[in-house]
């Protein structure tokens, strides 16, 4: 079992930056692949960025490449999403997910609103 708690969301102007954090507890954090998803109003949940267990290989949605950076700190059981050059279309609830084999766990989400 893994418990995930996201933080760092808020209201930001277009072009601004935010850093989301996800604190994990319960199981061996380093063994889990971690990812960030988002869900905008009226839309499905989509993958934003992922980072593999142990080696930390990253992948990104095309829409955020070059603007967002995912990272993890296994010693602190944390995963982060640095978001730069934010756009109104980045507005969504952002969720942290942990996955190991067939097991997956989700956080409760944090709201990001990009608006002037």
C-alpha angles and dihedrals in degrees: 000000000000127000118205128195121185125202140165102070124133147118118313135168121247110278092028131118138238133179118213122202131199120196116202129198138170111047137037100301097197091061093062129085107227130207144170122228130181137203123199122199110285094006137098125257113273135192113252103175140340138198124196127232119264100353095047098222110177135210132183141197111253090242093064103033111128092015105060129051126194120202139165137209108203093187090060097033090236136136123193139197116203108198120194133174090023119200131201088250089063088070108121146106107280120214132194118219132192120198133183117166108310094342120096134171133192136204124226094256136242125236120240117188121184110193142131 
